[in-house]
Amino acid sequence: MNPLHFTRRTALAAALAATSFAAFGQAWPAKPVNFIVPFAAGSATDQLARALGQSLTEQTKQAVVVDNKAGASGMLAAQAAARAPADGYTVLITTNTTHAANEHLYKKLAYDPVKDFAPVTGLGKGGQVLVVRADAPYKTVADLLAKAKKDPGKLSFGSGSSSSRVAGEMFKQLSGTDILHVPYKSNPNAVTDLLGGQIDLMITDTATGLPQIKGGKLRALGVSTTKRIPLLPDVPTIDEAGVKGYDMGYWFAAYVPAGTPAPVVARLREVLVAAVKSAPAKAFFDGSGAEAWSTTPEELAKFQAAETTKWGKVIKAAGIEAE
């Protein structure tokens, strides 16, 4: 065979393949898209997923189905997403719980947060808030700490995500207190028990806590970030309130199963970045105290790696044993 003909054929085949591959991305989505969410309806991640889904539908004219798979600290959802077809029609809308913290909290995961997924884009970042019932005797973080130190092990805190769990454990570690941890499938479930008196406190994402705070059912004692939250200007940071060095935020991001074609990932990212800036998402961010955040897939991969190291250090410092 003439080497020149072979080279031309190879180049032509590559060009056709690239054209076909790109067309595949442009054609997405040709059917409804499934958003898998690791937490219950009403959670911050669920609220954001529904806002993004509304925008995606407006942009593409395709329906978005939000599938809440709460439980096992997000592992059920992550495992389901990892095993889904790599075609862009299953998107994991998740947080640092599944993709930075869990590998340090559990000895064995049913999914690999790096190898099983292709990163798409960051979606948002936010803070948490320390809350007690509105009728609780604790008016400040100092009041709460005084009770915890007077009666070690008598107070309890709930958590429905790794962010909430580690936030509570860090609070204990930095304040030198003994507070019992009670796990839940999702933060809204923990809030329900907090309102019912089954637990004494929790550190929850602002999206879950704010409605109950504004409604007068919960009292906010401190926010987890190093700066006060504009929606709660009179609530000090936990660091300000006396637990020096306290800082614990969280983030949202989108992932698809590993092996999803690059043009599909690129098109999905384009749609999600637009969705993060849309009116439904803006309403979520404005109402929750969280902030919009988008990245390239490469930036998200690097950020995830750094966050995994950071969460590992935080979890180790808090004395949490892997289960």
C-alpha positions, 0 to 999 in steps of 0.5 A: 500500500502506498504510505501516502494513501495510508496516511490520508486514510488514517487522517480521514478516519480520524477526522470522521471520528472526531466529527461524529464524536463532536456531533454526539455531544451536540445531540445531548440531551435527546431524552430526559436527564437523571440527577442523582442526589445523595440526600433527602428532599429538602436538603441543600443539595436537593434544592440546588439540584431542582433549581439546576434541573429547572434551568436545564429543562428551559435550556434543552427542552428535556425533562430532568428527574431528581432521584433522591438516594439518601443514606449511608453518608451519600454512598448509596447515591454515589454507587448508583451513579458510578454504575450508571451508563456513561452516556451523560444521562445520569449526573451526580449532584453531590458535595464534599461528603461523597467526593472528599470526606467519605474515604476518610470516614469509612474503611471501605467504599462501594465506589471510588470517588476518583476512578469511577467518575468524570468531573464536570463542574463545581456548582457552589460553596456554602457555610453551616450554622450551629442551631438549637431549639428556639426554646432551649436555654442556650442563648450563646455558644458560651452557654452551650459550652458551659452545659457541655463541660458541666455534664460531659456526654449528656448533650447530643448533636445530629448530622445527616452529611459528612460536612455536618458530622465533621463540623460537629466533631471539630466543634467538640475537638476544638472546644474540648467537650464531650457531645454524643453524635447521632447519625441521620440519613439527611440533615432535614431528618436531623432537624426534625428530631432537633425540633422534636427534642430528640437531640440538643443541637446540630451544625447544618447547612444554611439552606436547611437551617435558615427557614427554621431560624427565620420561622422562629423554631430554631435559634442560631448560635454561630456560623461555621465560616470565618466570616459572618453570613449576610443573611444572619448578620447578627450571628457571630462566627463560631470562632468569634464566639470562643471556639478559636480556629473554627472553620468548616464550609462545604461545596457542591459539584457535578460528576458523571460516570467515568468513560462519559464521552468528552463532548457530552461532558463539555456540553453538560458543563456548558448547560450546568454553568449557565444553570448556576447563573440562572434565576432559579439557582440565584434564588437558591443561593440568595436564600441559602447564604451559599455562593455560585461557583463553576470550574472546568473539569480539570479545575474540579479534579485538582480542587477535589484532590486538595479537598480530599487531603484537607478533609483527611487532616480535619477528620484525623485532627477531630479524632474520628475513627474510620467505620 
